[in-house]
Amino acid sequence: MKKTVILGNIITVDEKRPFAKAAFVKDGVFTYIGDAEEAKKIAGDDAQILDYGENFIYPGFLEAHSHGCLAGDRAIGQANLSQVRLTDYDKYREIIKDFIAKNPNKEVYVAADVTGVQTCALPIYLDEICSDKPLIMHTGSGHSMLLNTKALEWAGINAEYAKKYSYDQVHVDENGEPDGYVCEAPVFEIMPKIPKSFDDFKNFLLAWQDIAIKKGYTAVSDAGVEFLSPQVTKAYYELEEEGKLKIRTYAYLMVPENAENPKAEVARIAADRAKYSNEYFHVVGVKAFLDGVIEAHTGWQIDDYLDTPGYHGLERFNDHDKMVELIVAADKEGLSVHVHSIGNGATKFMLDCIEDAEKITGDMDQRNVLAHLQFVREEDIQRMAKTNSIAAVPPLWSPKEPNVYAQEVRYVGKELADKAYPIKSFFDAGAN
């Protein structure tokens, strides 16, 4: 039996008793919070004492939408461009070339976290930086890529490939040849192809965990565990078996767009839950992408983009009946559905599906998650509350970053751009 007394200024997040001086933890469970002497008395003389003096102790932060393995890859496996100004092309070259020099044996190089806008807007000729191996620049949102000539060849991206995925997802020049910019489905097809070992995945997860712990997180949801590889689920499992996981990860496993057999997909995920779930890694649901992102011109809007009449974005998962079937099947397995929903068209679609699924299941508390929610109609904010759906809205995206904001205004207009990520509106409506 492990017994610990924690002393300090404890913030309880209890409105009736917001502060305490001590807590008693028995076998990992908080069994008493209150007076210091009382906690010591309950614990007994053999308890460990952790005295933090006048420092404050508070519950850990919870992250509702993250991508653990990808975050770790960006931290230790890629050239990171997140701190570079958008137009500082010399700095981009310097960082990428330095990364290549330090990693001469990599088969494919990735430079990640380009800030703000579509990478195709950057007049950087990647072949100047690296001409003998594939080089990819990956945007911060994760939904777009810029590839050099070798990367296009390596990934098999040609004129025929562009026609298959549409010119909205594979941009082409005046001759119909790919110009190096891809987004959405091609990106999600390319990422698992980039050579990485199983040990790489474990190291990426540990790097991500280190970042999260230093930021104060104690539990996260991983929304699409297999983004880099189906092996990541097993990597999580092995790390827990080795006693190396320190934060709790609640996982959503991915299903393809307009899944041909939603029931079979849910059965597969339920089987993985039984096989891999434990205390620190637990499969809780299904992840699907409804649309893309505004900066890639692929967020699913109800109205047309202002710069492209007749076009309202990319509908990735748009089969109503199949989504309803997916939600119903997930509910029977005690799973929820977590969707990427940026545009107001995607959110309307998902809430329509949830309402129809609830009529079938009678379950009004399935905890389906809509993540991002950049643009949402007022009536759909109210429906979020009525369906008990969870709004996973990222506060860090809310500030008006100049380049992104200017782009949003061009695409959807100032009135709508000013209403992006309506976090307080969700609270006011009583949504989760």
C-alpha positions in Angstrom: 0.0 0.0 0.0 1.4 3.4 -1.0 0.4 6.4 1.1 1.3 10.0 0.5 0.5 13.3 2.2 0.7 16.4 0.0 1.1 19.7 1.8 0.8 23.2 0.2 -1.8 25.6 -1.1 -4.1 23.3 -2.9 -6.6 24.6 -5.4 -9.5 22.1 -5.3 -11.7 23.5 -8.2 -14.6 23.1 -5.7 -16.8 26.2 -5.6 -17.9 25.5 -2.0 -14.3 24.8 -0.7 -11.9 26.2 -3.2 -8.7 25.9 -1.1 -7.1 23.3 1.2 -3.8 22.8 2.9 -3.3 19.1 2.5 -4.3 16.0 0.6 -4.0 12.3 1.4 -3.4 10.0 -1.5 -3.8 6.2 -1.0 -2.8 3.8 -3.8 -3.1 6.6 -6.3 -6.5 7.8 -5.2 -7.2 11.1 -3.4 -9.1 10.0 -0.3 -9.0 13.2 1.8 -8.5 16.9 1.1 -8.5 19.5 3.8 -6.5 20.2 7.0 -2.8 19.3 7.2 -2.8 17.8 10.7 -6.0 15.8 9.9 -4.4 14.4 6.7 -1.2 13.3 8.6 -3.4 11.7 11.2 -5.4 9.7 8.7 -2.3 8.7 6.8 -0.3 7.4 9.7 3.4 7.6 10.6 4.5 5.5 7.6 3.1 7.8 4.9 5.4 9.7 2.6 5.3 13.5 3.1 5.6 15.9 0.1 5.8 19.4 1.5 5.5 22.2 -1.1 5.4 25.0 1.4 3.5 28.1 0.1 3.6 26.9 -3.5 0.3 26.2 -5.2 -0.9 22.8 -6.2 -3.7 22.4 -8.8 -5.3 19.6 -10.8 -3.5 18.8 -14.1 -4.6 20.3 -17.4 -6.7 18.1 -19.7 -6.3 18.3 -23.4 -9.4 17.4 -25.5 -7.7 17.0 -28.9 -4.1 16.2 -29.6 -1.9 14.1 -31.9 0.8 12.6 -29.7 3.0 10.7 -32.1 2.9 13.5 -34.6 3.8 16.1 -31.9 6.8 13.9 -30.8 7.9 13.5 -34.4 7.9 17.3 -34.9 9.9 17.7 -31.7 12.7 15.3 -32.4 12.3 13.8 -35.9 11.8 16.8 -38.2 13.2 20.2 -38.9 11.0 22.5 -36.9 10.0 25.9 -38.5 7.4 27.0 -36.0 9.4 30.0 -34.8 10.3 31.4 -38.2 8.6 34.5 -39.6 6.4 33.7 -42.6 8.5 35.6 -45.1 12.0 34.7 -43.7 12.9 32.4 -46.5 16.6 32.5 -45.7 15.9 31.2 -42.2 13.8 28.4 -43.6 16.7 27.4 -45.8 19.2 27.6 -42.9 17.1 25.4 -40.6 16.3 22.8 -43.2 19.9 22.6 -44.5 21.2 22.2 -41.0 18.8 19.4 -40.3 19.8 17.6 -43.5 23.5 17.9 -42.6 22.9 16.5 -39.1 20.7 13.6 -40.5 22.5 12.4 -43.6 21.0 8.9 -43.5 17.3 9.8 -43.6 15.6 8.7 -46.7 12.9 11.4 -46.6 13.3 14.8 -45.0 10.4 16.7 -43.4 10.4 20.3 -42.2 7.3 20.9 -40.2 5.1 23.6 -38.6 5.2 26.2 -41.3 3.1 29.0 -39.8 -0.1 30.4 -41.0 -0.9 30.1 -44.7 -0.9 27.7 -47.6 2.7 26.6 -48.3 2.1 27.0 -52.0 2.1 30.8 -51.3 5.7 30.6 -50.2 8.1 31.3 -53.1 10.6 28.7 -51.9 12.0 26.4 -54.5 12.7 23.3 -52.4 14.9 21.8 -55.0 17.4 24.5 -54.2 17.6 23.3 -50.7 17.6 19.6 -51.4 17.7 18.1 -54.9 18.9 14.5 -54.3 16.4 13.3 -51.8 12.7 13.8 -51.0 12.0 17.0 -49.0 8.6 17.9 -47.6 7.4 21.0 -45.9 4.4 20.3 -43.7 2.1 23.1 -42.4 1.3 23.7 -38.8 -2.3 22.5 -39.2 -1.0 19.2 -40.7 -3.4 19.4 -43.6 -1.0 20.7 -46.4 2.4 19.9 -47.8 4.9 21.3 -50.2 7.1 18.7 -51.9 10.3 19.0 -53.9 10.7 17.1 -57.2 12.2 14.0 -55.6 9.3 13.9 -53.1 6.7 14.1 -55.9 8.4 11.2 -57.7 8.8 9.2 -54.4 5.1 9.7 -53.5 3.9 8.9 -57.0 2.2 12.3 -57.5 1.7 13.0 -61.2 -1.0 14.3 -63.5 -3.0 11.1 -63.2 -2.8 11.3 -59.4 -4.0 14.9 -59.4 -7.0 14.0 -61.4 -7.8 11.1 -59.0 -7.8 13.4 -56.0 -9.1 16.6 -57.6 -7.2 19.8 -58.2 -8.5 21.1 -54.8 -6.3 18.6 -53.1 -3.4 18.4 -55.7 -2.6 21.8 -57.2 -1.3 21.8 -60.7 0.4 24.2 -63.1 -0.9 25.4 -66.5 0.0 22.1 -68.1 -1.9 20.0 -65.5 1.3 18.8 -63.8 1.4 18.8 -59.9 3.2 22.0 -58.8 4.3 20.5 -55.5 1.4 21.6 -53.2 -1.0 18.9 -51.8 -3.6 18.9 -49.1 -6.0 16.6 -47.2 -6.3 13.0 -48.5 -2.9 13.0 -50.2 -1.2 14.3 -47.0 -2.8 11.5 -45.0 -1.7 9.0 -47.6 1.9 10.3 -47.6 2.6 10.5 -43.9 2.5 6.8 -43.1 4.8 6.2 -46.1 7.7 8.2 -44.6 10.2 5.6 -43.4 10.1 5.2 -39.6 10.9 2.3 -37.2 8.7 1.0 -34.4 11.2 2.4 -32.0 10.8 5.8 -33.6 7.2 5.7 -32.8 7.9 4.9 -29.1 10.5 7.6 -28.9 8.1 10.1 -30.5 5.4 9.3 -27.9 7.9 9.7 -25.1 9.1 13.1 -26.5 5.4 14.2 -26.7 4.8 13.0 -23.1 7.7 15.0 -21.9 6.4 18.1 -23.6 2.9 17.6 -22.2 4.1 16.9 -18.6 6.2 20.1 -18.6 3.2 22.0 -19.6 1.1 20.6 -16.7 -1.0 18.1 -18.6 -2.0 14.9 -16.8 -4.5 13.5 -19.3 -5.1 13.9 -23.1 -7.2 12.6 -25.8 -5.3 11.4 -28.9 -7.6 12.1 -31.8 -6.5 9.7 -34.5 -3.7 7.6 -33.1 -2.7 6.0 -36.4 -2.0 9.2 -38.3 1.7 8.2 -38.7 1.2 4.5 -38.7 -1.2 1.7 -37.5 1.7 0.6 -35.3 1.4 3.6 -33.0 -1.5 1.9 -31.1 0.9 -1.0 -30.3 3.7 1.5 -29.4 1.4 3.1 -26.8 0.6 -0.4 -25.4 4.2 -1.5 -25.1 5.2 1.7 -23.4 2.6 1.2 -20.8 3.7 -2.5 -20.4 7.2 -1.1 -19.8 5.9 1.3 -17.2 6.9 4.4 -19.2 3.6 6.2 -19.7 3.0 8.9 -17.1 0.0 10.7 -18.5 -3.4 9.1 -19.3 -4.2 9.0 -23.0 -7.8 8.5 -24.1 -7.6 7.3 -27.7 -9.8 7.6 -30.8 -8.9 5.3 -33.7 -9.3 6.4 -37.3 -11.9 5.3 -39.8 -11.8 6.1 -43.5 -13.9 8.8 -45.2 -17.4 7.5 -45.9 -16.4 4.1 -44.5 -17.8 1.3 -46.7 -18.8 -0.8 -43.7 -19.2 1.4 -40.5 -20.2 -1.6 -38.3 -17.0 -3.5 -39.3 -14.9 -0.4 -38.6 -16.4 -0.1 -35.1 -15.9 -3.9 -34.5 -12.2 -3.5 -35.4 -11.8 -0.6 -33.0 -13.6 -2.4 -30.2 -11.3 -5.4 -30.7 -8.2 -3.0 -30.5 -9.7 -1.6 -27.3 -9.9 -5.0 -25.8 -6.3 -5.8 -26.9 -4.5 -2.6 -26.1 -6.4 -0.6 -23.5 -5.1 -0.3 -19.9 -4.9 2.4 -17.2 -2.6 4.9 -19.1 -3.7 4.1 -22.6 -7.4 3.5 -23.3 -9.4 3.4 -26.5 -12.6 5.4 -26.1 -13.9 6.0 -29.6 -13.8 6.5 -33.3 -12.1 9.4 -35.2 -13.3 10.7 -38.6 -12.4 13.8 -40.7 -15.4 15.7 -42.0 -13.5 18.4 -43.8 -10.2 20.2 -44.1 -9.0 23.6 -42.9 -9.9 27.2 -44.0 -6.2 28.1 -44.8 -6.0 25.2 -47.2 -9.3 26.2 -48.8 -10.8 22.9 -47.7 -13.0 23.7 -44.7 -16.6 22.7 -45.5 -18.7 25.8 -45.5 -22.5 26.2 -46.1 -21.9 29.2 -48.3 -19.4 29.5 -51.1 -15.9 30.8 -50.6 -15.9 34.5 -51.5 -12.9 34.0 -53.8 -14.3 31.0 -55.6 -18.0 31.2 -56.4 -19.6 27.8 -56.7 -17.1 26.2 -54.3 -17.8 25.7 -50.6 -14.8 23.6 -49.5 -14.1 19.9 -49.3 -16.6 17.3 -47.9 -14.4 14.5 -46.7 -16.9 12.3 -44.8 -20.3 13.4 -46.1 -22.5 10.3 -46.3 -25.3 11.0 -43.8 -26.5 7.4 -43.6 -23.0 6.0 -43.1 -22.2 8.5 -40.3 -25.5 7.7 -38.6 -24.6 4.0 -38.8 -21.2 4.7 -37.4 -22.6 6.6 -34.4 -25.2 3.9 -33.7 -22.6 1.1 -34.0 -20.2 3.0 -31.8 -22.9 3.6 -29.1 -23.6 -0.1 -28.9 -19.9 -0.7 -28.1 -19.8 2.1 -25.5 -17.6 4.2 -27.9 -18.1 7.8 -29.0 -17.4 9.5 -32.4 -14.8 12.3 -32.5 -14.8 14.3 -35.7 -12.6 17.0 -37.2 -15.1 19.8 -38.0 -13.8 23.2 -39.1 -16.5 24.7 -41.4 -20.1 25.4 -40.5 -21.2 23.0 -43.2 -19.3 20.1 -41.5 -20.7 20.9 -38.1 -24.3 21.1 -39.4 -23.8 17.8 -41.1 -22.5 16.1 -38.0 -25.3 17.5 -35.7 -27.9 16.3 -38.2 -26.4 12.8 -38.0 -26.2 12.9 -34.2 -29.8 13.8 -33.9 -30.9 11.0 -36.2 -28.6 8.5 -34.4 -30.1 9.6 -31.0 -33.5 8.8 -32.3 -32.4 5.2 -32.9 -30.2 4.6 -29.8 -32.1 6.7 -27.3 -28.7 7.6 -25.8 -28.6 11.3 -25.2 -25.2 11.2 -23.5 -22.9 9.4 -25.9 -20.3 12.2 -25.6 -19.7 12.6 -29.4 -16.9 15.2 -29.9 -16.7 17.9 -32.5 -13.2 19.3 -32.6 -12.0 22.8 -33.8 -15.4 24.4 -34.7 -13.9 27.4 -36.3 -17.1 28.6 -37.8 -20.5 27.6 -36.3 -24.0 28.9 -36.9 -25.8 30.2 -33.8 -28.5 27.5 -34.2 -25.9 24.8 -34.2 -24.2 26.2 -31.1 -27.6 25.6 -29.4 -27.8 22.1 -31.0 -24.4 21.2 -29.5 -26.0 21.7 -26.1 -29.2 19.8 -26.9 -27.4 16.8 -28.2 -24.9 16.8 -25.3 -22.1 16.9 -27.8 -18.7 18.0 -26.7 -17.1 21.1 -28.2 -13.3 20.6 -28.3 -12.5 24.2 -29.2 -8.8 25.2 -29.2 -8.3 28.5 -27.3 -4.7 28.9 -28.6 -6.2 29.2 -32.2 -8.6 32.0 -31.2 -6.3 35.1 -31.4 -6.2 36.8 -34.7 -2.8 35.9 -36.2 -2.3 38.5 -38.9 -1.6 36.3 -41.9 -4.2 33.7 -41.1 -6.9 36.3 -40.3 -6.3 38.2 -43.5 -6.6 34.9 -45.4 -9.9 34.1 -43.6 -11.3 37.5 -44.5 -10.5 36.9 -48.2 -12.1 33.4 -48.1 -15.2 33.9 -45.9 -15.6 37.6 -45.2 -14.8 39.8 -42.2 -18.1 39.3 -40.4 -17.6 35.5 -40.2 -13.8 35.7 -39.7 -14.5 37.8 -36.6 -16.7 35.0 -35.1 -14.1 32.2 -35.4 -13.9 29.7 -32.5 -16.9 30.9 -30.5 -15.8 29.5 -27.2 -17.9 31.7 -24.9 -21.0 31.1 -27.0 -20.7 27.3 -26.3 -20.5 28.1 -22.5 -23.5 30.4 -22.7 -25.6 27.8 -24.6 -24.8 25.2 -21.9 -22.8 23.0 -24.2 -20.1 20.6 -22.9 
